[in-house]
Amino acid sequence: MPDTGIMKAMIGQVLRDSIGRRGIPAVAAMVATPDETTYAGAFGKLDSTSGIDLKFDSIFDIASMTKAVTTAAVLQLVEQGKVKLSEPVSAYLPRLSKPEVLTGFDDTGQPVLRPARKAITLHHLLTHTSGLAYSIWDEGMSKFSSFRKSRPTLMFEPGARWQYGPSLDWAGRLVEAVSGLTLEQYFQRNIFEPLGMKDTSFIFPAAKFGRLVGSSCRQPDGSLKEDARTLPDPPKEYNGGGGLFSTAPDYVLFMQMILRQGRGADGGQILQPKSVAAMTANQIGSLSAGKLKTFRPGTSGDVDFHPGFTDGFTYGFLINHEAFPDGRSAGSLTWAGIGNTFFWIDPKCSRCAVLMMQFMPFMDPQAIGLLGEFEKAVYPGRTGKVFAR
C-alpha cells in the first residue's frame, strides 16, 4: 500500500478542486482495503436550494451499479443448486422462450426478424452476451425501439458478442421467480443485512430525504441544469439492472466482500470462494467488452473504459487484462452508474475505490477527467496516463 497520508492529501485536493475547476456539483469518494477504509471524503452540496453540505455517506442513485449485486444474488442461487449457469432461462422466464433476432430492416423500414438458433442461458444474461441491448448504445435497438414488441427481441445470436443491455433486469426477475421473494426482500435478507449495508435499497425512506443527493443535466451551452430534489416514488417493480439507492460506505462493504473471497466483516460467508472466482475471471473468451457508441448523446457519451485496450467481462464486472499505467492492476473489476457513479476492485493490490457524482450525461468529460485524477491519486507513485484529459 502507498503512504496513506500522501494518498489522502492527494485525493482530497483532487476532489476539492473538482467543485470549482470542473464545475461538478457534488462528489463523494472512498478507498478501502479488505478490512479498513483508507480514505473517505465528500465535497459540494446536496443541491443549490437547500445549501446542505454533502457528506461521505450521502445517498446516491447508483443505477447500474445494481447489476453487480444482482449477479451476486444469482450466484447464491447457483450455489444452492436452484439454477444452473448453462441452462436456458426460459424455464423460469417464459417470455424469453423462442426469442427472435433482428437481422435488419426491409425497404419499407419494417424490421426483419428470425428465430434465434440458441436459447438464452443464465451465463448469457450475466455476461451481457444474450443479444438483449439498450437502445442508448445499440444502433439496431435504437431503430427498433419504436416498434411494438410482444416479447424481447435480440440484436444478435446469444453468445455471438458482448453488448450492454437489460440482461440483468431479467436475471433479477429470475431471482424473484426462483426465491419467491421480491428483489428488495431478497437483497435485504441475503446481501444487505448480512453485510451491514443499512442505506441501500430500492425504496427511499422519507426519513432519509435530507441525505439524498440532487441530480443535474448538462445543457447544450455546457452549463448544468439542476433537477428539483424530491422524494423518489416507491418503484412499481424491482429492477435487477438498476434502481438501487446507496452510499459510498455501503458500496465499499459490498466490494470488500469480494476482496475477502465472499466473506462479510463479521466472517459470515455471503458468497462461496468459487462464486467470487467466477466474478473475478473473464467469462467471455476473446470477445471485447466495455466499448459503446452512443445513440443518445444527451443521456450518455461514447463509452470506452480502457482506451486502446481490449477488456473482458466476468460475472458482474468489466475486467481489464492490462494494467492502467496510472492506476489499477491487471485483473481489476469495474462498472458504473449512468449518473456518473464509478467503482473498481483491485484484487492484486487488495483495494477498492468508489467515486460518486450525480449528473448526466454519462461519461461526461468533466466526470471522466475527475475519475482519472482520482485514480491516479489512489495509486501515488505510479506513472503514465490513464485517461485522455
Secondary structure, 3 states (H helix, E strand, C coil): CCCHHHHHHHHHHHHHHHHHHCCCCEEEEEEECCCCEEEEEEEEECCCCCCCECCCCCEEEEECCHHHHHHHHHHHHHHCCCCCCCCEHHHCCHHHCCCEEEEEECCCCCEEEEECCCCCEHHHHHHCCCCCCCCCCCHHHHHHCCCCCCCCEECCCCCCCCCCCCHHHHHHHHHHHHHCCCHHHHHHHHHHHHHCCCCCECCCCHHHHHHECCCEEECCCCCEEECCCCCCCCCCCCCCCCCEEECHHHHHHHHHHHHCCCECCCCCECCCHHHHHHHCCCCCCCCCECEECCCCCCCECCEECCCCCCEEECCCCEECCCCCCCCCCCCCEEEEECCCEEEEEECCCCEEEEEECCEECECCHHHHHHHHHHHHHHCCCCCCCCCCC
